[in-house]
Structure formats: structure tokens, C-alpha cells
Amino acid sequence: MPGTAGVGAGLPAPQRQRAGLLRVLGPGLVTGASDDDPSGIGTYSQAGAQFGYGLLWTLLFSYPLMVGIQEISARIGRVTGRGIAGNLARYQPAPLARVLVALLSLANIINLGADLGAMGAALKLLVAGPQLLYVCMLGLLCVLLEIFVGYKRYASMLRWLCLSLVSYVICALVSKVSWGSVVRALVWPQLTMRSDYAMAVVAVLGTTISPYLFFWQAQEEVELSRQQPGEAALRGGRAGAEFRRIHLDTVVGMGISNIIAVCIVIATAGALHVHGLTTIESAAQAAEGLRQVAGSFTFAVFTLGIVGTGLLAVPVLAGSAAYALGESFSWRVGLAQVPHRAKAFYAAIAVATALGCGLNFTPINPIRALYWSAVLNGMVAVPVMASMMWLSMRPAVMGPFVLRSTLRLLGWTATLAMGCAVLALLLSWIL
């Protein structure tokens, strides 16, 4: 998979241009696209159905913060050759690092259960059949692909799955939308301290700026550097080229992520909220609601998007948990590793996915749990982000590549914003 300096050298001009394009569409694109997973679709659908366009401002507000914190995580991975968990284990007290990894893993498993449940429900809407069987089949498919498909080919497959996000642009365009109201909601939000509103803000921010995304993008930068022998070290002009690649990749990836999230809110607000359908507990329920009020075409496009984004996001969720656990316990990690050389790592992927599947067989409603997992992600994000900022400003960790002032400002602003959102939620529960 392209992603390091020098890719495309010696190729004919058209091939060099294609290599250059693929070079940009790397970890940042996949990370951003996986943020719009079925759980995220459910959260954004609930926000649109319950509050109309009222929470669109959170996606505009979060974009530069998301770019900043994701770029910081990518830089940490690229500079140190370790993921976030590996650096936390090395430079932070072991109990703190393991508590953060445990919370991340818990949130990821809940997300996995919700995503697989939503994918199974969506597939059942399209092709009548047993939902739980679909859940197990989809989970098994994701595990087999992640373990047995070669890294370069698998990374390419993930990039192509990003095209499934186009379905939500189509849904927004065919919905009856008050574009004047959309613009007003984006630039002039009507804020309130109601507890349901505060929880929705934290859920949206927790879905948009989520810890598993930090861990995944950092680790994928480590994977990329290992795929190109002799290019892992950052020296001279290579460092500048790599940081420019990371920046552009992240800006594009997070931009696509937030545009799709905006489209989901617009589609559900324009189709569901205006018709009084204000309670949505899953992406599949949102799809069913769209069939009733917006027609079969919008329903089919929305539903196919749930399955496509799930196939992209489930491996990212399971993989980020496995990376975090593996680095915490000094396992051999990496999707480029052959299975017999990284048994514990791949076992963690399989177990996390199996536990996610298992949630769908319990009385626990994994679809409702996804909203709470987004809130948990928002709470976990604050200490993880603070730890990342501490790491990224230490010469002992980053060497000569400590953060410049712009990224430092964005990173701390993102951390403060998440902290304030969580504090507002806690106060809304108390008051």
C-alpha cells in the first residue's frame, strides 16, 4: 500500500499520478470513513430525528479539532514507531495506561455489538432471513478478512469500501430539505442546557472524536513505515514530506467523515423530524422510517450504506482494541504479521468480534447501548487526548519533532472542548 516518500518513482507519468493519489488516500481516509459506522449512523440519525438541524453545528465545530487530534495521533505513530498504547505503556504509569486501554476495549466491544446488530438488521430489511444468523456471518467474514487477507490488499479493500459513504450524500440530496434552515443551524446554533440535548452533544462529539480512531490511525502509520524497508526513520526532507502527507490525508479523511455525518443529520431531519418521527434507536430503524416517509429508493440506499460502512468499521474497531491490548502487554502486533507469528493479536481481534456478536444474543440491547457507548467514548477521550498531548510535546518521545504551535493549540482546544461537553452532561444530570 503506498504511503511513504518515494512511491511512484520511476513509473510512467499516469502511474505516478495514480500512485500519488493513492498515497494521499491512506490511514486518514480509512479512519475518517470508519467514523461513520452503523453506530455513528444511529447516533447522527437520532440527532437529526430528535433535534432536526439543531445539532449540525457540532459537526462544523468539531472538524478542525478532529483534524488536529487525528494528525497528532498519526504523528506520534509515525515518529515513534509505536501506537498510542505502546507509548502510554512506555511513558505513563502502567495502571493508568491499562485502565485507559480497558475502557477503550469495553467501548469498542459495545460498538462492535451495535454495529453488527445494525448490519444484521439492515440485511434483514433487504433480504428476509434470520437477523442473528446475519450478525454471525458478517462478524465471521470481517474476522477472516482481517486475519487471512494480506495487509496491502486488505488496506486497499478498506479504501474501496469508503465509497459506500456516497449513499448518504444521495439520501440528503433526494430528501426535502430547508437549506436556509441548514445554514442557520450550522452557523447560529440554538443552545440549551436540557439534559437530553447535553447528552446528544456528548454522544455526537464522542462519535466524531472517538478514542479508537486515535489508536487506529497511529498504528496504521506504524504499519506503513514498516512496509517500506529503510524508510522508517525520519530525517531531513523526508520528515517534511511525511508530515505533509499525514496532514493532507487527515484533512481529506476527516472532511469526508464530517460531510457524511452532516448528510445523515440532514436526511433524517428533513425526512423524519418534520413528520414527527423523533425517536430513533438504531440505524435500521432510521432506514425503516425513511421507507415510510421518503420512499423505497432512499430506504434502499440508506440501508446498503449501513452494511457497507459496517464492513469497513468492524475491522477498525476490533483491530484498534487488539492493537491497544497487544502494545500494553508487549505482544507482537500488526495486520502485516502472518497469523502464526501474532497469535495473541489475532486472537484479540477474533474474541472482540465474537463478544460483539454475543451481545446480540443477550437481553442487553446493543443498539440502545451504542448511544451510551458514544457517551463513554466522549468521557474516555478526555484523558486519552490529554495523555497524547503530553506525549507529543516531550522531546524524550518525539525527538526534534515535538508539536508546532498550531497543532498544539488545536489539540488542547479539542481536549478542552471534550472536557467541557462531558462536564455539561454531568451538570445536566445533577441540576
ABEGO torsion letter per residue (X at the ends): XBGBBGBGBGBBAAAAAAAAAAAABBAAAAAAAAABBAAAAAAAAAAAAAAEAAAAAAAAAAAAAAAAAAAAAAAAAAAAGBBAAAAAAAABBAAAAAAAAAAAAAAAAAAAAAAAAAAAAAAAAABBEBAAAAAAAAAAAAAAAAAABBAAAAAAAAAAAAAAAAAAAAAAAABBBBAAAAAAAAABBBBBABAAAAAAAAAAAAAABBAAAAAAAAAAAAAAAAABBGAABBBEAAAAAAAAAAAAAAAAAAAAAAAAAAAAAAAAAAAAAAAGBABBABAAAAAAAAAAAAEAAAAAAAAAAAAAAAAAAAAAAAAAAAAAAAAAAGBBBEAABBAAABAAAAAAAAAAAAAAAAAAABABBAAAAAAAAAAAAAAAAAAAAAAAAAAAABAAAAEAABBBAAAAAAAAAAAAAAAAAAAAAAAAAAX
